[in-house]
Amino acid sequence: MNTVQEKAIRIIEQQQKGIENTAPWMVGEQLKDICRREPHNAEIIAQDLTVADMSLVYAEKKLKQWADRQKRSGNSVCVPPNVAEGILREFYKLKPEEQPDDEALGVALNLSDFL
């Protein structure tokens, strides 16, 4: 993990203090996963989280807006992880995940090798 990723995770953990096991805390956990997986987005997240209107609490409000439009089961509704990630990506304007090219994976086939 690079220093930008560590910085972003530190900021997230600071915002999570005192709100453990709440919806905004869970947003932070998902953002930490994105930071670990996508270093190119960690800087965007770190910068955005320093803006009051981009905090974990405000991000969670975006998820709640989506949930409020859904059909409820009793008094609750679930936001699937892939939907939550999509909402967070849009809210923080994150770049798409970088896909490794085939050469980086070592996947190069020459069909004549099989003849």
ZAFIMAR-608628 format. One record per residue: chain; x, y, z of N, C-alpha, C in turn. Coordinates in steps of 0.1 Angstrom, whole numbers, plus 5000, padded with zeros to 4 digits. Atoms other than C-alpha are relative to their C-alpha. Example, Ala and Ser with C-alpha at 12.3 -4.5 7.8 and 13.67 -1.06 7.14 Angstrom:
2
+------+------+------+------+------+------+------+------+------+------+
: unit :  n_u :  n_v :  n_w : ca_u : ca_v : ca_w :  c_u :  c_v :  c_w :
+------+------+------+------+------+------+------+------+------+------+
:    A : 5009 : 4988 : 5000 : 5123 : 4955 : 5078 : 5009 : 5012 : 5000 :
:    A : 4991 : 4989 : 5000 : 5137 : 4989 : 5071 : 4992 : 5011 : 5008 :
+------+------+------+------+------+------+------+------+------+------+
This chain:
115
+------+------+------+------+------+------+------+------+------+------+
: unit :  n_u :  n_v :  n_w : ca_u : ca_v : ca_w :  c_u :  c_v :  c_w :
+------+------+------+------+------+------+------+------+------+------+
:    A : 5009 : 4988 : 5000 : 5000 : 5000 : 5000 : 5009 : 5012 : 5000 :
:    A : 4992 : 4988 : 5001 : 5014 : 5034 : 4991 : 4995 : 5011 : 5010 :
:    A : 5003 : 4990 : 4990 : 5013 : 5066 : 5012 : 4987 : 5007 : 4998 :
:    A : 5013 : 4993 : 5003 : 4983 : 5081 : 4994 : 4989 : 4991 : 5005 :
:    A : 5010 : 5009 : 4995 : 4963 : 5050 : 5002 : 4999 : 5000 : 5015 :
:    A : 5000 : 5000 : 4985 : 4974 : 5050 : 5038 : 4994 : 5013 : 5005 :
:    A : 5006 : 4987 : 4996 : 4965 : 5087 : 5041 : 4985 : 5000 : 4998 :
:    A : 5015 : 5001 : 5002 : 4930 : 5081 : 5026 : 4994 : 4991 : 5011 :
:    A : 5006 : 5009 : 4990 : 4924 : 5052 : 5050 : 5001 : 5007 : 5014 :
:    A : 4999 : 4993 : 4987 : 4936 : 5073 : 5080 : 4989 : 5011 : 5001 :
:    A : 5011 : 4990 : 5000 : 4911 : 5101 : 5070 : 4987 : 4993 : 5003 :
:    A : 5013 : 5008 : 4999 : 4883 : 5075 : 5067 : 4999 : 4996 : 5015 :
:    A : 5001 : 5005 : 4986 : 4892 : 5060 : 5101 : 4997 : 5012 : 5010 :
:    A : 5003 : 4989 : 4991 : 4892 : 5095 : 5117 : 4985 : 5003 : 5000 :
:    A : 5014 : 4997 : 5001 : 4857 : 5101 : 5104 : 4991 : 4989 : 5006 :
:    A : 5007 : 5012 : 4995 : 4846 : 5066 : 5116 : 5000 : 5000 : 5015 :
:    A : 5000 : 5000 : 4986 : 4855 : 5074 : 5152 : 4987 : 5004 : 5006 :
:    A : 5012 : 4997 : 4993 : 4825 : 5074 : 5174 : 4987 : 4996 : 4993 :
:    A : 5012 : 5004 : 5007 : 4801 : 5061 : 5148 : 5001 : 4985 : 4996 :
:    A : 4998 : 5014 : 5004 : 4811 : 5024 : 5148 : 4986 : 4993 : 4998 :
:    A : 5012 : 5008 : 5003 : 4785 : 5000 : 5134 : 4988 : 5008 : 4996 :
:    A : 5011 : 4992 : 5005 : 4764 : 5027 : 5118 : 5001 : 4999 : 4985 :
:    A : 4999 : 5000 : 5015 : 4756 : 5031 : 5081 : 5011 : 5009 : 4995 :
:    A : 4988 : 4992 : 5005 : 4782 : 5060 : 5076 : 5013 : 4992 : 5003 :
:    A : 4988 : 5008 : 4997 : 4808 : 5037 : 5093 : 5002 : 4989 : 4989 :
:    A : 5000 : 5010 : 5011 : 4799 : 5010 : 5067 : 5005 : 5006 : 4987 :
:    A : 4995 : 4993 : 5012 : 4804 : 5035 : 5039 : 5015 : 5001 : 5001 :
:    A : 4986 : 4999 : 4998 : 4839 : 5041 : 5053 : 5007 : 4987 : 4997 :
:    A : 4994 : 5013 : 5003 : 4846 : 5004 : 5052 : 5001 : 4997 : 4985 :
:    A : 5000 : 5002 : 5014 : 4836 : 5002 : 5016 : 5010 : 5009 : 4993 :
:    A : 4990 : 4991 : 5006 : 4857 : 5032 : 5007 : 5014 : 4996 : 5003 :
:    A : 4987 : 5006 : 4997 : 4887 : 5016 : 5025 : 5003 : 4989 : 4990 :
:    A : 4998 : 5011 : 5009 : 4882 : 4986 : 5003 : 5004 : 5005 : 4986 :
:    A : 4997 : 4994 : 5013 : 4882 : 5008 : 4972 : 5014 : 5006 : 5000 :
:    A : 4986 : 4994 : 4999 : 4914 : 5026 : 4984 : 5010 : 4989 : 4999 :
:    A : 4990 : 5011 : 5000 : 4932 : 4993 : 4989 : 5001 : 4994 : 4986 :
:    A : 5001 : 5007 : 5013 : 4921 : 4979 : 4956 : 5004 : 5009 : 4988 :
:    A : 4998 : 4990 : 5011 : 4924 : 5011 : 4935 : 5008 : 5012 : 5005 :
:    A : 4991 : 4989 : 4996 : 4954 : 5033 : 4944 : 4997 : 5013 : 4993 :
:    A : 5002 : 4988 : 5008 : 4945 : 5057 : 4916 : 4987 : 5008 : 5005 :
:    A : 5012 : 4993 : 4995 : 4912 : 5066 : 4934 : 5002 : 5004 : 5015 :
:    A : 4997 : 4997 : 4986 : 4927 : 5068 : 4969 : 5002 : 5015 : 5002 :
:    A : 4998 : 4986 : 4999 : 4938 : 5104 : 4963 : 4987 : 5008 : 4999 :
:    A : 5013 : 4993 : 5002 : 4904 : 5115 : 4951 : 4992 : 4999 : 5013 :
:    A : 5007 : 5002 : 4987 : 4888 : 5100 : 4982 : 5005 : 5008 : 5011 :
:    A : 4994 : 4992 : 4989 : 4913 : 5116 : 5005 : 4997 : 5015 : 4999 :
:    A : 5003 : 4986 : 5002 : 4908 : 5150 : 4990 : 4985 : 5003 : 5002 :
:    A : 5014 : 4998 : 4998 : 4870 : 5147 : 4989 : 4995 : 5000 : 5015 :
:    A : 5004 : 5002 : 4986 : 4867 : 5136 : 5025 : 5004 : 5012 : 5009 :
:    A : 4997 : 4988 : 4993 : 4883 : 5169 : 5036 : 4990 : 5011 : 4999 :
:    A : 5010 : 4991 : 5003 : 4853 : 5187 : 5023 : 4988 : 4996 : 5008 :
:    A : 5011 : 5003 : 4991 : 4824 : 5188 : 5048 : 4988 : 4993 : 4993 :
:    A : 5011 : 5006 : 5008 : 4797 : 5180 : 5022 : 5004 : 4987 : 4993 :
:    A : 4996 : 5012 : 5006 : 4817 : 5150 : 5011 : 5003 : 4989 : 5010 :
:    A : 4997 : 5009 : 4989 : 4820 : 5133 : 5045 : 4993 : 4986 : 4998 :
:    A : 5007 : 5013 : 5000 : 4810 : 5097 : 5052 : 4985 : 5001 : 5003 :
:    A : 5014 : 4998 : 4996 : 4777 : 5110 : 5067 : 4993 : 5004 : 4987 :
:    A : 5007 : 4995 : 5012 : 4768 : 5128 : 5034 : 5000 : 4989 : 4990 :
:    A : 5000 : 5011 : 5010 : 4779 : 5098 : 5013 : 4989 : 4990 : 5004 :
:    A : 5010 : 5010 : 4996 : 4756 : 5076 : 5034 : 4986 : 5006 : 4997 :
:    A : 5013 : 4994 : 5004 : 4727 : 5101 : 5027 : 4996 : 4996 : 4986 :
:    A : 5002 : 5004 : 5014 : 4731 : 5093 : 4990 : 4995 : 4985 : 5000 :
:    A : 5005 : 5014 : 5000 : 4727 : 5056 : 4998 : 4986 : 4999 : 5005 :
:    A : 5013 : 5000 : 4994 : 4697 : 5063 : 5020 : 4989 : 5005 : 4990 :
:    A : 5009 : 4995 : 5010 : 4681 : 5083 : 4991 : 4996 : 4989 : 4991 :
:    A : 5003 : 5012 : 5009 : 4684 : 5052 : 4969 : 4991 : 4990 : 5008 :
:    A : 5007 : 5009 : 4992 : 4671 : 5030 : 4997 : 4985 : 5004 : 5002 :
:    A : 5013 : 4995 : 4998 : 4641 : 5052 : 5003 : 4991 : 4999 : 4988 :
:    A : 5007 : 5001 : 5012 : 4630 : 5048 : 4967 : 4996 : 4985 : 4997 :
:    A : 5002 : 5014 : 5003 : 4630 : 5010 : 4970 : 4988 : 4994 : 5008 :
:    A : 5010 : 5007 : 4993 : 4603 : 4986 : 4981 : 5005 : 4994 : 5013 :
:    A : 4996 : 5003 : 4986 : 4605 : 4979 : 5018 : 4995 : 4986 : 5004 :
:    A : 5004 : 5012 : 4993 : 4604 : 4947 : 5037 : 4998 : 5003 : 5015 :
:    A : 5002 : 4995 : 4986 : 4588 : 4958 : 5070 : 5005 : 5014 : 5001 :
:    A : 4995 : 4986 : 4998 : 4607 : 4988 : 5082 : 5015 : 5001 : 4995 :
:    A : 4986 : 4999 : 5005 : 4640 : 4980 : 5064 : 5001 : 4997 : 4985 :
:    A : 4997 : 5002 : 5014 : 4656 : 4979 : 5030 : 5015 : 4997 : 5000 :
:    A : 4986 : 5004 : 5001 : 4690 : 4965 : 5019 : 5005 : 5007 : 4987 :
:    A : 4993 : 4995 : 5012 : 4714 : 4983 : 4996 : 5011 : 4990 : 4997 :
:    A : 4990 : 5010 : 5004 : 4734 : 4956 : 4978 : 5014 : 5007 : 4998 :
:    A : 4987 : 4994 : 5001 : 4772 : 4961 : 4979 : 5003 : 5006 : 4986 :
:    A : 4996 : 4995 : 5013 : 4775 : 4966 : 4941 : 4992 : 5013 : 4997 :
:    A : 5008 : 4988 : 5002 : 4747 : 4992 : 4941 : 5007 : 5011 : 5009 :
:    A : 4994 : 4990 : 4991 : 4763 : 5010 : 4971 : 5013 : 5005 : 4994 :
:    A : 4987 : 4996 : 5006 : 4797 : 5010 : 4953 : 4997 : 5009 : 4988 :
:    A : 5003 : 4991 : 5011 : 4781 : 5025 : 4922 : 4996 : 5014 : 5005 :
:    A : 5004 : 4987 : 4995 : 4765 : 5052 : 4942 : 5012 : 5008 : 5006 :
:    A : 4988 : 4993 : 4995 : 4798 : 5060 : 4960 : 5009 : 5004 : 4989 :
:    A : 4991 : 4996 : 5012 : 4817 : 5060 : 4927 : 4995 : 5013 : 4994 :
:    A : 5006 : 4989 : 5005 : 4792 : 5085 : 4914 : 5002 : 5012 : 5009 :
:    A : 5000 : 4989 : 4991 : 4792 : 5107 : 4945 : 5014 : 5006 : 5001 :
:    A : 4987 : 4995 : 4999 : 4830 : 5109 : 4947 : 5007 : 5001 : 4986 :
:    A : 4995 : 4999 : 5014 : 4834 : 5109 : 4909 : 5013 : 4992 : 4998 :
:    A : 4989 : 5009 : 5001 : 4858 : 5079 : 4910 : 5002 : 4995 : 4986 :
:    A : 4997 : 5005 : 5013 : 4876 : 5067 : 4880 : 4997 : 4985 : 5000 :
:    A : 5003 : 5015 : 5001 : 4867 : 5032 : 4867 : 5012 : 4992 : 5005 :
:    A : 4989 : 5009 : 4996 : 4888 : 5003 : 4880 : 5009 : 4998 : 4988 :
:    A : 4990 : 5002 : 5011 : 4920 : 5000 : 4860 : 5001 : 4985 : 4997 :
:    A : 4999 : 5014 : 5004 : 4920 : 4967 : 4841 : 5014 : 4997 : 4995 :
:    A : 4987 : 5003 : 5006 : 4953 : 4951 : 4835 : 4999 : 4995 : 4986 :
:    A : 5000 : 5005 : 5014 : 4962 : 4944 : 4799 : 5004 : 4986 : 5000 :
:    A : 4997 : 5014 : 5001 : 4967 : 4909 : 4787 : 5015 : 4997 : 5001 :
:    A : 4986 : 5002 : 4999 : 5004 : 4913 : 4784 : 5005 : 5000 : 5015 :
:    A : 4996 : 4999 : 4986 : 5007 : 4922 : 4821 : 4996 : 4987 : 5007 :
:    A : 5004 : 5012 : 4994 : 4989 : 4890 : 4829 : 5007 : 4988 : 4995 :
:    A : 4993 : 5011 : 5006 : 5011 : 4869 : 4807 : 4991 : 4991 : 4992 :
:    A : 5010 : 5008 : 5008 : 4982 : 4858 : 4786 : 5002 : 5003 : 4985 :
:    A : 4997 : 4998 : 5014 : 4996 : 4856 : 4751 : 5000 : 4986 : 4994 :
:    A : 5000 : 5013 : 5007 : 4987 : 4826 : 4729 : 5003 : 5001 : 4985 :
:    A : 4997 : 5001 : 5014 : 5000 : 4817 : 4696 : 4993 : 4987 : 4995 :
:    A : 5008 : 5012 : 5004 : 4975 : 4793 : 4680 : 5009 : 4990 : 4992 :
:    A : 4992 : 5009 : 5008 : 5002 : 4778 : 4658 : 5008 : 4991 : 5010 :
:    A : 4994 : 5008 : 4990 : 5018 : 4764 : 4690 : 4992 : 4987 : 5002 :
:    A : 5008 : 5011 : 4997 : 4989 : 4740 : 4692 : 4998 : 4991 : 4987 :
:    A : 5001 : 5008 : 5012 : 4992 : 4726 : 4656 : 5011 : 4990 : 4999 :
+------+------+------+------+------+------+------+------+------+------+
